[in-house]
Amino acid sequence: MLGYDQKMLAKEAVLRSFKLKGRAIDLYVLPEYLFVPNAVSRLFAKVVQINEGDIVFDIGTGTGVLAVWSALQPSAEVHAVDPVLEHCELARQNAHLHGVDHKLHAFHGSLFEPLPKNLKANVIIGDVSGIADGPGKALGWYSSEVPTGGGDGTEVITDMLRQTHRYLAPGGILYFPVAIGLSDDDKIMRVARQCFESLKRVVDVWFPLSEEEYEIVSCCLPPTLLERVRKKGSRMAWNGHIYEATGPKLG
Ligand SMILES: C[S@@+](CC[C@H](N)C(=O)[O-])C[C@H]1O[C@@H](n2cnc3c(N)ncnc32)[C@H](O)[C@@H]1O
């Protein structure tokens, strides 16, 4: 925990504009310490479908980018969760900034644990940490305040996949990311197949690494993962997927 109180956070945070599905959204962020929305956040906004009256969970909300975006859709309510206290506070401030604080509720804690009992979602955005600790920290994507996906990048995502069946309303959809090369994607997909009847890949994008980034990554990734970082054109790149999971199997 950074130990910021509400007033200090409001003073230190900076307003940045993020383009989601062609729409610019201003959000408070704290770049050195907290997670800053990135290309993957934008891809989630592109593929997540929210219908009128949907209840949305945004698990791993960070400073609330996808929660605010979901609250600006015709959703009924949005419940956002993050284990970093300051993320939750900024998510609340961002909800206020966009006039959606009446329908966006941010909870401090892990996965589904802090949510109101018996509440189920039509849409779960599961953009939780899915990058292995080594590259996540070394590349500067995760500060020391923000938990990564553990040693092989799978810890948070696989826990979420195993628990989702208890929190999805009938016909509901979970969206989750897989970082091929930067996590053990075989393990994530094995668990995903155990937990869901249907998995549809809705995003498949290569993210180029600079020479310096590749050097950093090659020092801290086991060879079995590093071999999945491939040459695309003149640059090395990692492959990002987003899946739509439906038909949760009972655990
Ligand atoms: C890749 S970031 C995405 C943040 C945000 N969705 C965005 O697009 O900016 C992953 C987020 O998952 C959160 N996270 C890590 N472990 C978690 C857990 N056990 N439960 C919920 N969120 C978690 C991190 O704190 C971080 O904010």
The ligand as an SDF file (V2000), in Angstrom:
LIG
                    3D

 27 29  0  0  0  0  0  0  0  0999 V2000
   -3.2110   -5.5530  -16.4600 C   0  0  0  0  0  0  0  0  0  0  0  0
   -3.7720   -4.5940  -15.0980 S   0  0  0  0  0  0  0  0  0  0  0  0
   -5.2890   -4.0020  -15.8120 C   0  0  0  0  0  0  0  0  0  0  0  0
   -5.9060   -2.8460  -15.0950 C   0  0  0  0  0  0  0  0  0  0  0  0
   -7.0870   -2.1990  -15.8190 C   0  0  0  0  0  0  0  0  0  0  0  0
   -8.0780   -3.1700  -16.2080 N   0  0  0  0  0  0  0  0  0  0  0  0
   -6.6190   -1.4070  -17.0040 C   0  0  0  0  0  0  0  0  0  0  0  0
   -6.9380   -1.7810  -18.1430 O   0  0  0  0  0  0  0  0  0  0  0  0
   -5.9360   -0.3930  -16.7890 O   0  0  0  0  0  0  0  0  0  0  0  0
   -4.2560   -5.8680  -13.9880 C   0  0  0  0  0  0  0  0  0  0  0  0
   -4.9540   -5.4320  -12.7180 C   0  0  0  0  0  0  0  0  0  0  0  0
   -5.2970   -6.6340  -11.9670 O   0  0  0  0  0  0  0  0  0  0  0  0
   -5.1680   -6.3220  -10.6030 C   0  0  0  0  0  0  0  0  0  0  0  0
   -5.0820   -7.5640   -9.8330 N   0  0  0  0  0  0  0  0  0  0  0  0
   -3.9850   -8.3000   -9.5030 C   0  0  0  0  0  0  0  0  0  0  0  0
   -4.3240   -9.3250   -8.6980 N   0  0  0  0  0  0  0  0  0  0  0  0
   -5.6730   -9.2620   -8.5380 C   0  0  0  0  0  0  0  0  0  0  0  0
   -6.6290  -10.0360   -7.7990 C   0  0  0  0  0  0  0  0  0  0  0  0
   -6.2640  -11.0920   -7.0670 N   0  0  0  0  0  0  0  0  0  0  0  0
   -7.9270   -9.6650   -7.8270 N   0  0  0  0  0  0  0  0  0  0  0  0
   -8.3380   -8.5950   -8.5640 C   0  0  0  0  0  0  0  0  0  0  0  0
   -7.4710   -7.8180   -9.2750 N   0  0  0  0  0  0  0  0  0  0  0  0
   -6.1730   -8.1530   -9.2720 C   0  0  0  0  0  0  0  0  0  0  0  0
   -3.9220   -5.4390  -10.5290 C   0  0  0  0  0  0  0  0  0  0  0  0
   -3.8550   -4.7110   -9.3360 O   0  0  0  0  0  0  0  0  0  0  0  0
   -4.1150   -4.5740  -11.7770 C   0  0  0  0  0  0  0  0  0  0  0  0
   -4.8190   -3.4160  -11.4690 O   0  0  0  0  0  0  0  0  0  0  0  0
  1  2  1  0
  2  3  1  0
  2 10  1  0
  3  4  1  0
  4  5  1  0
  5  6  1  0
  5  7  1  0
  7  8  2  0
  7  9  1  0
 10 11  1  0
 11 12  1  0
 11 26  1  0
 12 13  1  0
 13 14  1  0
 13 24  1  0
 14 15  1  0
 14 23  1  0
 15 16  2  0
 16 17  1  0
 17 18  1  0
 17 23  2  0
 18 19  1  0
 18 20  2  0
 20 21  1  0
 21 22  2  0
 22 23  1  0
 24 25  1  0
 24 26  1  0
 26 27  1  0
M  CHG  2   2   1   9  -1
M  END
$$$$
